[in-house]
Amino acid sequence: MDFSTPIGSLSGVGKKRCECFYNLGIHNVEDLLYHFPRAYQNRGNILPLAMTPDGTVGAFMLTVATKPQTFTLKNRKQITKFVAFDESGKCTLTFFNQPFIKDIFHVGDEFRFYGKLSVKYNTRELSSPSYEPVIPGKKLQSLIPVYPLTEGLTQMFVKSVTELAFNTLEFGNYDFPDIFRTETTEKMGLMNLKDALREIHFPTDIEKVKKARERFVFEELYAFALGLSMSKKYKKDGNAIPMEDTDISEFLSILPYSLTRAQDRSVKEILSDMSNESRKPMSRLLSGDVGSGKTVCAAIALYVAVKNNTQSAFMAPTEILATQHYNDLAPIFEKLGIKTALITGATTASTKKKIYESVSAGDTKVVIGTHALLNEKLEFEKLGLVITDEQHRFGVRQRSALADKTKKDGYEPHVLVMSATPIPRTLALILYGDLDISALDELPPGRKPVDTFLVDESYRERLNGFIRKNAQNNQVYIVCPMVDESDDEEEALLPFDFTSEDVEKKEKINLRSAVALAETLKNETFPDLPIGLIHGKMRSSEKDRVMRDFEQNKIKILVSTTVIEVGVNVPNAVLMVIENAERFGLSQLHQLRGRVGRGKDKSYCVLVSSSDSEKAKKRLKVMCSTNDGYKIAEADLEQRGPGDFFPNNKGDARQSGGIKFRFASLCDMELLKKAFDEAEAVLNDDRTLSNPENKGAFRYMQRLFLRLRNS
């Protein structure tokens, strides 16, 4: 068996289970072993029944006291029950539709159970817990991996198949060379591949798991650095169309305001790039704080491109943001006689066809849209400019895929990438060394600072009163960290960046669900106020309807996930409430706060967190101390690394894709710099990665960027 062995060749993986693995992107042994646990359960801390409060999720060492009995209920469901005990007390074990349980548990047998303890009227119960027999001489694993699953697969089965593959695989005897050269492994003190995989899937020690994690984090960062560094080394001058006519007086005359100094400076830098006589295409990053006015800079670039007889494409990561840009820009361009179109996933096939024809003929000059712009049917007559907003949310090669959409003449378009997340220059220079950087470090006149407060659950009643007060004449956002209620086990999971202290004491916090909170507000807290709900799992048409109602003041309180993080502009909204604020990074919190403070009325942001973590409290207090996005970004970079600039794509905010690493999240600045340094050293010796010792690195890099492109 080697890494290329099909998953279906493993014992127990039949046709149906094979399809289940395919749904997870697992096609061979390599995919399986690189299907890392998403978290770990700490089953090493055994809890005494009598001293454990109701609702606690944990591990219990119990002896079976009674013979399991199975009953059939009226709804034909089967329930199996028996009693087990420890030195402190007893409890009832309940399993549903698992009659085979009676053949597993025998009186006197000892098991380790893991689940949520329910205590009612001094009676204790564990419902459908996980279980492991206590076998003399065999030590039970303390940290149990929890894998991402799909329907048809269980944790136990994935764990057993992974163990089979690992134990059967002949490491070193297959055509899968290590990504690292020997000198790199030794210099960085990295764990070898076999040991690292063993600790990830079958953890024996916390510190070893962290060491293994470091190996795989650096593995992906190194491959990522290789790809970007190679791209920079191969960057050509290109053959862009020089934009000779850069007179923007007509455009500026229809604006109801003047440009700020920062906007004026950035526009001049952009137009200088576009009018370059050397025909070198513009490659510029426009980074700006929330509300700093990036869109008008982009609009000016679009206007100049049209004035020079070319077309432009403007791509945004979400339909909400793309539609927002279209609604803002189309009326301006209409006054200037410029035909504009919008293409998203919600655009009908017949409408798309008409737009494709108009764009291909050169009649439509500006096309705004989402990933739908990447459709092969969309061809430009003469594409002169490509703009991507919130650029870090797109796959690494998606921008270039859009830039290739010109039918003739071989022209290469100018490229402007925008980020509403202020990116510290240190990070920007590492990741975007091939881009020129413009920073909008000044807010337009009239943008008022948003007062920010940190409260815990004890303020809930006062907070509800504050929400009601602000919803009377204005509007309110309430943001939750997840869409649906979490399952019982979620509270006990240990994230990959856990510490020894986390294993001893896992903080238990009740996460707010947008769906559940919206129902509570509608039926109990504010039954007299119109409440709306929006999240990434809703249909595009439904999200658009909710946002229209909110913009038209038909909804007073909008409960949301981070799908409203960027682009949403409702000046009448004056209060942003963020539940479980400790679950968000500083830069993301700053983005959310930027949804208010856009109108004439005083605005507020309330961060709700009951976390006992001093680290979390320190981060959140930064939000209360400043409205400066660049200071917040620097603090986030110092405390957490750049994870918020390149997030993990988990949840609604990342519905359109982004950098989806298997293990890394660009969250360790020191490792990131080392990865780029090592990549640079390797490429200096072997620019094409064609030497035998770099074969593994080249193969890994190709697969990584293929996955990122499709993410």
C-alpha positions as CSV (number, residue, x, y, z in Angstrom):
1,M,0.0,0.0,0.0
2,D,1.2,3.5,-0.8
3,F,-0.2,7.0,-0.7
4,S,-1.9,6.6,-4.1
5,T,-3.8,3.5,-3.1
6,P,-7.6,4.1,-3.7
7,I,-9.7,4.5,-0.6
8,G,-12.0,1.7,-1.9
9,S,-9.1,-0.8,-1.6
10,L,-9.2,-0.5,2.2
11,S,-11.0,-3.3,4.2
12,G,-14.5,-2.2,5.1
13,V,-14.8,0.5,2.6
14,G,-17.4,-0.7,0.2
15,K,-19.1,1.2,-2.7
16,K,-21.5,3.2,-0.5
17,R,-18.8,4.3,2.0
18,C,-16.5,5.0,-0.9
19,E,-19.0,7.6,-2.1
20,C,-19.1,9.1,1.4
21,F,-15.4,9.5,1.4
22,Y,-15.5,11.1,-2.0
23,N,-17.9,13.6,-0.6
24,L,-15.2,14.6,1.8
25,G,-12.6,14.9,-0.9
26,I,-11.0,11.6,0.1
27,H,-10.0,9.5,-2.9
28,N,-6.9,7.7,-1.7
29,V,-4.7,6.9,1.3
30,E,-2.9,10.2,1.1
31,D,-6.2,12.1,1.3
32,L,-7.3,10.0,4.2
33,L,-4.2,10.5,6.3
34,Y,-4.3,14.2,5.5
35,H,-7.9,14.4,6.6
36,F,-7.0,15.8,10.0
37,P,-9.2,15.9,13.1
38,R,-11.0,19.2,13.4
39,A,-10.6,19.0,17.2
40,Y,-10.0,16.7,20.1
41,Q,-12.2,15.5,23.0
42,N,-10.5,15.4,26.4
43,R,-11.6,12.0,27.9
44,G,-8.6,11.8,30.2
45,N,-10.3,13.9,32.9
46,I,-12.7,11.4,34.6
47,L,-15.6,13.1,36.4
48,P,-17.4,11.8,39.5
49,L,-21.1,11.3,38.9
50,A,-22.4,12.8,42.2
51,M,-20.3,16.0,41.9
52,T,-20.9,16.8,38.3
53,P,-23.6,19.4,37.6
54,D,-26.4,19.1,35.1
55,G,-25.4,19.7,31.4
56,T,-21.7,18.9,31.8
57,V,-20.1,17.2,28.9
58,G,-17.3,14.9,30.0
59,A,-15.9,11.4,30.6
60,F,-17.2,9.0,33.3
61,M,-15.7,5.6,34.4
62,L,-18.7,3.5,35.2
63,T,-19.4,-0.2,36.0
64,V,-22.5,-1.8,34.5
65,A,-25.0,-2.6,37.4
66,T,-28.1,-4.0,35.6
67,K,-28.8,-6.0,32.5
68,P,-29.8,-3.8,29.5
69,Q,-33.5,-3.9,28.7
70,T,-35.0,-2.9,25.3
71,F,-38.5,-1.4,25.0
72,T,-40.5,-0.5,21.9
73,L,-42.4,2.8,22.1
74,K,-45.7,3.7,20.4
75,N,-43.8,5.4,17.6
76,R,-41.9,2.1,17.0
77,K,-38.7,3.6,18.2
78,Q,-36.7,1.3,20.4
79,I,-35.0,2.4,23.6
80,T,-32.4,0.4,25.5
81,K,-31.7,1.3,29.2
82,F,-29.5,0.0,32.0
83,V,-27.9,1.4,35.2
84,A,-24.2,2.0,35.8
85,F,-22.3,3.4,38.8
86,D,-19.0,4.8,40.1
87,E,-17.9,5.3,43.7
88,S,-19.9,8.5,44.0
89,G,-23.3,7.4,42.6
90,K,-25.2,5.9,39.8
91,C,-26.9,6.9,36.6
92,T,-29.2,5.5,33.8
93,L,-27.6,4.9,30.4
94,T,-30.1,5.4,27.5
95,F,-29.6,4.4,23.9
96,F,-32.1,4.9,21.0
97,N,-32.7,2.4,18.2
98,Q,-29.6,0.4,19.2
99,P,-31.0,-3.0,20.4
100,F,-27.5,-4.6,19.9
101,I,-26.4,-2.6,22.9
102,K,-27.7,-5.4,25.2
103,D,-25.0,-7.7,23.7
104,I,-22.2,-5.2,24.5
105,F,-22.8,-4.3,28.1
106,H,-22.8,-7.0,30.8
107,V,-23.2,-6.7,34.6
108,G,-19.8,-6.0,36.2
109,D,-18.1,-4.7,33.0
110,E,-16.3,-1.4,33.3
111,F,-16.6,1.2,30.5
112,R,-15.5,4.8,29.9
113,F,-18.5,6.8,28.8
114,Y,-18.4,10.2,27.2
115,G,-21.4,12.4,26.8
116,K,-23.7,15.1,28.4
117,L,-24.9,14.3,31.9
118,S,-28.5,15.2,32.6
119,V,-29.5,15.7,36.3
120,K,-33.3,15.9,37.1
121,Y,-34.7,15.4,40.6
122,N,-31.4,13.9,41.7
123,T,-31.6,11.3,39.0
124,R,-28.7,11.2,36.6
125,E,-28.8,10.1,33.0
126,L,-26.4,9.8,30.0
127,S,-28.2,9.7,26.7
128,S,-26.5,7.9,23.8
129,P,-22.9,8.5,25.1
130,S,-19.8,7.3,23.4
131,Y,-18.3,4.3,25.1
132,E,-15.0,2.3,25.4
133,P,-14.5,-0.9,27.3
134,V,-11.8,-0.9,30.1
135,I,-9.4,-3.7,29.3
136,P,-6.8,-4.6,31.9
137,G,-3.3,-3.8,30.7
138,K,-4.6,-1.5,27.9
139,K,-4.4,2.2,28.5
140,L,-7.3,4.3,27.2
141,Q,-6.5,7.2,24.9
142,S,-6.9,10.6,26.7
143,L,-7.3,12.8,23.6
144,I,-9.8,11.5,21.1
145,P,-9.7,13.0,17.6
146,V,-13.0,14.4,16.2
147,Y,-13.1,14.2,12.4
148,P,-15.1,16.2,9.9
149,L,-17.8,13.8,8.7
150,T,-20.5,13.4,6.1
151,E,-23.7,11.4,6.2
152,G,-22.9,7.7,6.1
153,L,-19.6,7.9,8.1
154,T,-19.1,7.7,11.9
155,Q,-16.2,8.9,14.0
156,M,-15.5,5.3,15.0
157,F,-15.3,4.1,11.4
158,V,-13.1,6.9,10.1
159,K,-10.8,6.4,13.1
160,S,-10.5,2.6,12.4
161,V,-9.9,3.0,8.7
162,T,-7.3,5.7,9.3
163,E,-5.6,3.3,11.8
164,L,-5.7,0.5,9.2
165,A,-4.1,2.7,6.5
166,F,-1.5,4.1,8.8
167,N,-0.4,0.7,10.1
168,T,-0.4,-0.9,6.6
169,L,1.5,1.9,4.9
170,E,5.2,1.3,4.2
171,F,6.6,4.7,4.9
172,G,9.7,5.5,2.8
173,N,8.7,2.8,0.3
174,Y,6.4,4.7,-2.0
175,D,6.6,7.3,-4.6
176,F,5.8,10.3,-2.3
177,P,9.0,12.2,-1.5
178,D,9.0,14.5,1.5
179,I,8.2,18.1,0.8
180,F,11.2,19.2,2.8
181,R,14.9,18.8,1.9
182,T,16.9,17.0,4.7
183,E,18.6,20.3,5.7
184,T,15.3,22.1,6.0
185,T,13.9,19.4,8.4
186,E,17.0,19.6,10.5
187,K,17.3,23.3,10.5
188,M,13.6,23.8,11.5
189,G,13.6,21.0,14.0
190,L,10.5,19.4,12.3
191,M,9.0,16.1,13.2
192,N,9.3,13.5,10.4
193,L,6.2,12.7,8.3
194,K,5.4,9.3,9.9
195,D,5.7,10.5,13.5
196,A,3.7,13.6,12.8
197,L,0.8,11.7,11.2
198,R,0.8,9.3,14.1
199,E,0.5,12.1,16.7
200,I,-2.2,13.9,14.7
201,H,-4.4,10.8,14.4
202,F,-3.4,8.8,17.6
203,P,-2.3,11.5,20.0
204,T,-0.2,10.3,23.0
205,D,0.9,13.7,24.4
206,I,-0.2,17.3,24.1
207,E,3.2,18.7,23.3
208,K,3.8,16.0,20.6
209,V,0.5,16.9,19.0
210,K,1.5,20.5,19.0
211,K,4.9,19.6,17.5
212,A,3.1,17.5,14.8
213,R,0.8,20.4,14.1
214,E,3.8,22.7,13.6
215,R,5.1,20.3,11.0
216,F,1.9,20.4,9.0
217,V,1.4,24.1,9.4
218,F,4.9,24.8,8.2
219,E,4.4,22.3,5.4
220,E,1.5,24.2,3.9
221,L,2.9,27.6,4.6
222,Y,6.1,26.5,2.8
223,A,4.2,25.2,-0.2
224,F,2.2,28.4,-0.2
225,A,5.3,30.5,0.0
226,L,6.9,28.5,-2.9
227,G,3.9,29.2,-5.1
228,L,3.8,32.9,-4.5
229,S,7.5,33.3,-4.7
230,M,7.7,31.4,-8.0
231,S,4.8,33.6,-9.3
232,K,6.8,36.7,-8.4
233,K,10.0,35.4,-10.1
234,Y,8.1,34.6,-13.3
235,K,6.2,37.8,-13.5
236,K,6.6,39.4,-16.9
237,D,6.2,43.0,-18.0
238,G,3.1,42.1,-19.9
239,N,1.3,44.0,-22.7
240,A,-1.3,46.2,-21.1
241,I,-3.2,49.0,-22.8
242,P,-1.8,52.4,-21.6
243,M,-4.7,54.6,-20.5
244,E,-3.7,57.9,-22.1
245,D,-6.8,59.8,-21.2
246,T,-6.8,60.2,-17.4
247,D,-9.0,63.3,-17.2
248,I,-11.5,62.6,-14.4
249,S,-13.0,66.1,-14.0
250,E,-16.4,65.0,-15.5
251,F,-16.6,62.1,-13.0
252,L,-15.7,64.3,-10.1
253,S,-18.2,66.9,-11.1
254,I,-21.2,64.5,-10.4
255,L,-19.9,63.4,-7.0
256,P,-21.8,65.1,-4.1
257,Y,-18.5,65.3,-2.1
258,S,-14.8,65.9,-2.6
259,L,-12.2,63.3,-2.3
260,T,-10.1,63.0,0.8
261,R,-6.4,63.6,0.7
262,A,-5.9,59.8,1.0
263,Q,-8.3,59.1,-1.8
264,D,-6.8,61.7,-4.0
265,R,-3.3,60.3,-3.4
266,S,-4.4,56.7,-4.1
267,V,-6.3,57.7,-7.3
268,K,-3.2,59.4,-8.6
269,E,-1.1,56.3,-7.9
270,I,-3.7,54.1,-9.7
271,L,-3.9,56.4,-12.7
272,S,-0.2,56.6,-12.9
273,D,0.0,52.9,-13.1
274,M,-2.7,52.7,-15.8
275,S,-1.1,55.3,-18.0
276,N,2.4,53.8,-17.9
277,E,3.9,54.0,-21.3
278,S,6.0,50.9,-20.7
279,R,2.7,48.9,-21.1
280,K,3.5,47.2,-17.8
281,P,0.1,46.2,-16.3
282,M,-0.9,47.8,-13.0
283,S,-0.7,45.4,-10.1
284,R,-1.9,47.4,-7.1
285,L,-3.4,46.6,-3.7
286,L,-5.7,49.2,-2.3
287,S,-6.0,48.7,1.4
288,G,-8.4,50.8,3.5
289,D,-10.2,51.0,6.7
290,V,-13.9,50.5,7.0
291,G,-15.7,53.4,5.3
292,S,-12.5,54.9,3.9
293,G,-13.9,55.2,0.4
294,K,-12.3,52.5,-1.6
295,T,-15.3,52.1,-3.9
296,V,-15.1,55.6,-5.3
297,C,-11.4,55.0,-6.1
298,A,-12.4,51.8,-7.9
299,A,-15.1,53.7,-9.7
300,I,-12.6,56.3,-11.0
301,A,-10.4,53.5,-12.3
302,L,-13.4,51.9,-14.1
303,Y,-14.3,55.3,-15.6
304,V,-10.8,55.9,-16.9
305,A,-10.7,52.4,-18.4
306,V,-14.0,53.1,-20.3
307,K,-12.7,56.5,-21.5
308,N,-9.8,54.6,-23.1
309,N,-12.2,52.3,-25.1
310,T,-11.7,49.2,-22.9
311,Q,-14.0,47.2,-20.6
312,S,-13.8,46.4,-17.0
313,A,-14.7,43.6,-14.6
314,F,-15.4,44.2,-10.9
315,M,-15.6,41.0,-8.8
316,A,-16.9,40.8,-5.2
317,P,-17.0,37.7,-3.0
318,T,-20.7,37.8,-2.1
319,E,-24.0,38.6,-3.9
320,I,-24.8,41.1,-1.2
321,L,-21.6,43.0,-1.8
322,A,-21.7,42.7,-5.6
323,T,-25.3,44.0,-5.6
324,Q,-24.3,46.8,-3.3
325,H,-21.5,47.9,-5.7
326,Y,-23.9,47.7,-8.6
327,N,-26.6,49.8,-6.9
328,D,-23.9,52.4,-5.9
329,L,-22.1,52.6,-9.3
330,A,-24.8,52.0,-11.9
331,P,-26.6,55.3,-11.4
332,I,-23.3,57.2,-11.6
333,F,-22.2,55.4,-14.8
334,E,-25.7,55.9,-16.3
335,K,-25.2,59.7,-16.0
336,L,-21.9,59.3,-17.8
337,G,-23.5,57.2,-20.6
338,I,-21.7,54.0,-19.5
339,K,-23.6,50.7,-19.7
340,T,-23.2,48.5,-16.7
341,A,-24.4,45.0,-15.9
342,L,-24.6,42.8,-12.8
343,I,-24.0,39.0,-12.9
344,T,-24.4,36.8,-9.8
345,G,-25.6,33.3,-9.1
346,A,-29.1,34.6,-8.9
347,T,-29.1,36.1,-12.4
348,T,-31.4,34.2,-14.6
349,A,-30.0,32.2,-17.6
350,S,-31.9,34.4,-20.1
351,T,-30.5,37.6,-18.5
352,K,-27.0,36.2,-18.5
353,K,-27.2,35.3,-22.1
354,K,-28.1,38.9,-23.0
355,I,-25.3,40.3,-20.9
356,Y,-22.8,37.8,-22.4
357,E,-23.8,39.0,-25.9
358,S,-23.6,42.7,-25.0
359,V,-20.2,42.2,-23.3
360,S,-18.8,40.2,-26.1
361,A,-19.9,42.9,-28.6
362,G,-18.3,45.6,-26.5
363,D,-21.5,47.4,-25.7
364,T,-21.5,46.8,-22.0
365,K,-18.4,48.5,-20.6
366,V,-18.5,47.6,-16.9
367,V,-19.5,44.2,-15.5
368,I,-20.0,43.8,-11.7
369,G,-20.5,40.4,-10.2
370,T,-19.4,37.5,-8.0
371,H,-17.6,34.3,-9.0
372,A,-20.2,34.1,-11.8
373,L,-17.9,36.3,-13.8
374,L,-15.5,33.4,-14.1
375,N,-18.1,31.5,-16.3
376,E,-16.4,30.5,-19.6
377,K,-19.3,31.9,-21.5
378,L,-18.4,35.4,-20.5
379,E,-16.0,36.9,-23.0
380,F,-14.9,40.5,-23.2
381,E,-14.3,42.4,-26.5
382,K,-11.4,44.3,-24.9
383,L,-10.8,43.9,-21.2
384,G,-8.6,46.7,-19.9
385,L,-9.1,46.5,-16.1
386,V,-9.9,43.9,-13.5
387,I,-10.9,44.8,-9.9
388,T,-11.4,42.3,-7.1
389,D,-12.9,43.5,-3.8
390,E,-12.1,41.7,-0.5
391,Q,-9.4,40.0,-2.5
392,H,-8.3,37.6,0.3
393,R,-11.5,35.8,-0.1
394,F,-10.8,34.5,-3.6
395,G,-8.8,31.5,-4.5
396,V,-5.2,32.3,-5.4
397,R,-5.6,31.9,-9.1
398,Q,-9.2,33.2,-9.5
399,R,-8.0,36.8,-10.2
400,S,-5.8,35.6,-13.0
401,A,-8.6,33.5,-14.4
402,L,-10.7,36.6,-14.7
403,A,-7.8,38.6,-16.1
404,D,-7.5,36.1,-19.0
405,K,-11.0,36.9,-20.2
406,T,-10.2,38.9,-23.3
407,K,-10.9,37.6,-26.8
408,K,-8.3,39.3,-29.0
409,D,-5.2,41.4,-29.4
410,G,-3.4,39.6,-26.6
411,Y,-3.8,42.5,-24.2
412,E,-3.2,42.0,-20.5
413,P,-5.6,44.0,-18.3
414,H,-4.6,46.2,-15.4
415,V,-5.3,44.7,-12.0
416,L,-6.5,46.4,-8.8
417,V,-7.2,44.4,-5.7
418,M,-9.0,45.9,-2.8
419,S,-9.2,44.9,0.9
420,A,-11.6,46.4,3.4
421,T,-9.4,44.9,6.1
422,P,-6.5,47.2,6.9
423,I,-3.4,45.0,6.3
424,P,-0.3,45.8,8.3
425,R,2.5,46.7,6.0
426,T,4.7,43.9,7.4
427,L,2.2,41.3,6.3
428,A,1.4,43.0,3.0
429,L,5.0,43.1,1.9
430,I,5.5,39.4,2.6
431,L,2.3,38.3,0.8
432,Y,2.1,40.9,-1.9
433,G,5.7,41.7,-2.7
434,D,4.7,41.8,-6.3
435,L,2.0,44.4,-5.8
436,D,2.3,48.1,-5.3
437,I,0.4,49.2,-2.2
438,S,-1.9,52.2,-1.7
439,A,-3.4,52.8,1.7
440,L,-6.5,54.8,2.5
441,D,-5.5,55.9,6.0
442,E,-8.0,58.7,6.3
443,L,-11.8,58.6,6.8
444,P,-14.1,60.9,4.9
445,P,-15.6,63.9,6.8
446,G,-18.7,63.1,8.7
447,R,-17.9,59.5,9.7
448,K,-18.4,59.5,13.5
449,P,-16.5,57.2,15.8
450,V,-18.5,54.3,17.2
451,D,-18.6,54.0,21.0
452,T,-17.8,50.4,21.9
453,F,-18.6,48.6,25.1
454,L,-17.8,45.1,26.5
455,V,-20.4,43.5,28.6
456,D,-21.2,40.0,29.9
457,E,-24.5,38.1,30.4
458,S,-25.3,39.9,33.6
459,Y,-26.1,43.0,31.4
460,R,-28.6,41.1,29.3
461,E,-31.7,42.9,30.6
462,R,-30.1,46.3,30.3
463,L,-28.8,45.4,26.8
464,N,-32.3,44.4,25.7
465,G,-33.6,47.8,26.9
466,F,-30.8,49.5,24.9
467,I,-31.7,47.5,21.8
468,R,-35.3,48.5,22.1
469,K,-34.4,52.2,22.6
470,N,-32.3,52.2,19.4
471,A,-34.8,50.2,17.4
472,Q,-37.6,52.7,18.0
473,N,-36.3,55.4,15.6
474,N,-33.3,53.6,14.1
475,Q,-32.2,50.0,13.4
476,V,-30.1,47.4,15.1
477,Y,-27.8,44.5,14.0
478,I,-27.3,41.5,16.2
479,V,-24.5,39.1,15.0
480,C,-24.1,35.5,16.2
481,P,-21.1,33.2,15.7
482,M,-23.1,30.4,14.1
483,V,-26.3,29.7,12.2
484,D,-27.8,26.7,14.0
485,E,-27.6,25.3,17.5
486,S,-24.4,23.3,18.1
487,D,-24.6,19.7,19.1
488,D,-23.8,18.6,22.7
489,E,-20.3,17.6,22.0
490,E,-19.3,20.9,20.5
491,E,-18.8,22.5,23.9
492,A,-16.2,20.0,24.9
493,L,-14.0,20.2,21.8
494,L,-10.4,21.3,22.0
495,P,-9.3,23.4,19.0
496,F,-6.0,22.7,17.3
497,D,-4.3,25.6,19.1
498,F,-5.1,24.3,22.6
499,T,-2.6,24.5,25.4
500,S,-2.0,22.2,28.4
501,E,-4.2,24.5,30.5
502,D,-7.1,24.0,28.0
503,V,-7.0,20.2,28.5
504,E,-7.2,20.6,32.3
505,K,-10.0,23.1,32.2
506,K,-12.0,23.6,29.0
507,E,-14.0,26.8,29.1
508,K,-17.7,26.1,28.5
509,I,-19.6,28.8,26.8
510,N,-23.1,28.7,25.4
511,L,-22.8,29.8,21.8
512,R,-25.5,32.0,20.4
513,S,-27.3,30.7,17.3
514,A,-28.7,33.2,14.8
515,V,-31.8,31.0,14.1
516,A,-32.6,30.4,17.8
517,L,-31.9,34.0,18.9
518,A,-34.2,35.3,16.1
519,E,-37.0,33.1,17.3
520,T,-36.5,34.2,20.9
521,L,-36.5,37.9,20.0
522,K,-39.7,37.5,17.8
523,N,-41.7,35.4,20.3
524,E,-40.5,36.6,23.7
525,T,-38.2,39.6,23.9
526,F,-39.5,42.0,21.2
527,P,-42.8,40.6,19.9
528,D,-43.9,44.1,18.9
529,L,-40.9,44.8,16.7
530,P,-40.2,43.5,13.2
531,I,-37.3,41.1,13.4
532,G,-35.3,39.8,10.4
533,L,-32.9,36.9,10.0
534,I,-30.1,36.5,7.4
535,H,-27.3,33.9,7.1
536,G,-25.2,32.1,4.5
537,K,-27.4,29.0,4.3
538,M,-30.3,31.0,2.9
539,R,-31.1,31.2,-0.8
540,S,-29.7,34.2,-2.5
541,S,-33.2,35.5,-3.3
542,E,-34.2,35.3,0.3
543,K,-31.1,37.1,1.5
544,D,-31.7,39.9,-1.0
545,R,-35.3,40.2,0.2
546,V,-34.3,40.5,3.8
547,M,-31.6,43.0,3.0
548,R,-34.0,45.1,1.0
549,D,-36.5,45.1,3.8
550,F,-33.8,46.2,6.3
551,E,-32.6,48.9,4.0
552,Q,-36.2,50.2,3.7
553,N,-36.6,50.2,7.5
554,K,-39.2,47.4,7.3
555,I,-37.0,45.4,9.7
556,K,-35.9,47.0,12.9
557,I,-33.6,44.3,14.3
558,L,-31.6,42.2,11.9
559,V,-30.2,39.0,13.4
560,S,-27.3,37.7,11.3
561,T,-24.1,35.8,11.1
562,T,-21.0,37.5,9.6
563,V,-22.6,37.4,6.2
564,I,-23.1,41.2,6.7
565,E,-19.5,41.7,7.6
566,V,-18.6,43.8,4.5
567,G,-20.4,45.9,1.9
568,V,-23.7,46.4,3.7
569,N,-24.6,50.1,3.9
570,V,-27.6,51.1,6.0
571,P,-27.1,54.6,7.4
572,N,-30.1,54.3,9.7
573,A,-28.5,51.4,11.6
574,V,-27.0,52.8,14.8
575,L,-26.3,49.8,17.1
576,M,-24.2,46.7,16.5
577,V,-24.5,43.9,19.1
578,I,-22.0,41.0,18.7
579,E,-22.7,37.9,20.6
580,N,-19.9,35.6,21.8
581,A,-17.5,38.3,20.7
582,E,-14.5,36.3,21.9
583,R,-15.1,33.9,19.0
584,F,-14.2,36.6,16.4
585,G,-10.8,38.2,15.6
586,L,-10.2,41.9,16.1
587,S,-10.2,42.7,12.4
588,Q,-13.5,40.9,11.9
589,L,-15.0,42.7,14.8
590,H,-13.8,45.9,13.3
591,Q,-15.5,45.0,10.0
592,L,-18.7,44.3,11.8
593,R,-18.6,47.5,13.8
594,G,-18.1,49.3,10.5
595,R,-21.7,48.5,9.5
596,V,-22.9,51.3,11.9
597,G,-21.8,54.9,12.2
598,R,-22.7,55.6,8.6
599,G,-25.5,58.1,9.2
600,K,-26.1,61.3,11.1
601,D,-27.0,59.7,14.4
602,K,-24.7,58.6,17.2
603,S,-23.8,54.9,16.9
604,Y,-22.7,52.1,19.3
605,C,-21.2,48.7,19.3
606,V,-21.7,46.3,22.2
607,L,-19.5,43.2,22.5
608,V,-21.1,40.5,24.5
609,S,-18.7,37.9,26.1
610,S,-18.8,35.8,29.2
611,S,-15.3,34.3,28.5
612,D,-13.0,34.0,31.5
613,S,-10.0,34.0,29.3
614,E,-7.7,36.9,30.1
615,K,-6.3,36.7,26.5
616,A,-9.8,37.2,25.1
617,K,-10.6,40.1,27.4
618,K,-7.3,41.8,26.4
619,R,-8.2,41.5,22.7
620,L,-11.8,42.8,23.2
621,K,-10.6,45.8,25.2
622,V,-8.5,46.8,22.2
623,M,-11.9,47.3,20.3
624,C,-13.1,49.5,23.1
625,S,-10.0,51.7,23.1
626,T,-9.8,52.7,19.4
627,N,-11.7,53.0,16.1
628,D,-8.5,53.0,14.1
629,G,-8.5,50.0,11.8
630,Y,-4.8,50.0,11.3
631,K,-4.0,50.0,15.0
632,I,-6.5,47.2,15.5
633,A,-4.9,45.3,12.6
634,E,-1.5,45.7,14.2
635,A,-2.8,44.4,17.5
636,D,-4.5,41.5,15.8
637,L,-1.3,40.7,14.0
638,E,0.7,40.9,17.2
639,Q,-1.7,38.8,19.3
640,R,-3.1,36.2,16.8
641,G,-1.1,36.4,13.6
642,P,-2.8,37.2,10.2
643,G,-5.6,34.6,10.5
644,D,-8.3,37.2,10.2
645,F,-6.9,38.5,7.0
646,F,-6.9,35.0,5.5
647,P,-9.6,33.2,7.4
648,N,-10.4,29.5,7.6
649,N,-13.6,29.6,5.6
650,K,-15.7,28.2,8.3
651,G,-19.2,29.7,8.5
652,D,-21.2,32.2,6.5
653,A,-18.7,34.9,6.2
654,R,-16.6,32.7,4.0
655,Q,-19.3,31.3,1.9
656,S,-17.6,32.3,-1.4
657,G,-14.3,30.7,-0.8
658,G,-10.9,31.8,0.2
659,I,-7.6,30.2,1.4
660,K,-8.7,26.9,2.7
661,F,-5.7,25.2,4.2
662,R,-6.0,21.8,5.6
663,F,-4.1,22.7,8.8
664,A,-2.6,26.1,8.6
665,S,-4.4,29.5,8.6
666,L,-1.4,31.8,8.2
667,C,-1.8,32.4,11.9
668,D,1.8,32.3,12.9
669,M,3.7,35.3,11.6
670,E,7.1,33.9,12.7
671,L,6.5,30.6,10.8
672,L,5.1,32.5,7.8
673,K,8.3,34.5,7.6
674,K,10.5,31.4,8.0
675,A,8.4,29.7,5.2
676,F,9.1,32.6,2.8
677,D,12.7,32.7,3.7
678,E,13.1,28.9,3.1
679,A,11.2,29.1,-0.1
680,E,13.4,31.9,-1.3
681,A,16.6,30.0,-0.4
682,V,15.3,26.9,-2.3
683,L,14.3,28.8,-5.4
684,N,17.6,30.6,-5.5
685,D,19.2,27.1,-6.0
686,D,16.4,25.6,-8.1
687,R,14.2,28.1,-9.7
688,T,11.9,25.5,-11.3
689,L,11.9,23.0,-8.4
690,S,13.1,20.4,-10.9
691,N,15.9,18.9,-8.8
692,P,15.2,15.4,-7.3
693,E,15.2,16.7,-3.7
694,N,12.5,19.2,-4.6
695,K,10.2,16.8,-6.4
696,G,8.0,16.4,-3.3
697,A,7.8,20.1,-2.8
698,F,6.8,20.8,-6.4
699,R,4.1,18.0,-6.3
700,Y,2.7,19.3,-3.0
701,M,2.7,22.9,-4.1
702,Q,0.8,22.0,-7.3
703,R,-1.9,20.1,-5.3
704,L,-2.2,22.9,-2.8
705,F,-2.8,25.6,-5.3
706,L,-5.2,23.4,-7.3
707,R,-7.2,23.0,-4.1
708,L,-7.0,26.7,-3.3
709,R,-8.1,27.6,-6.9
710,N,-11.2,25.4,-6.5
711,S,-12.0,26.6,-3.0
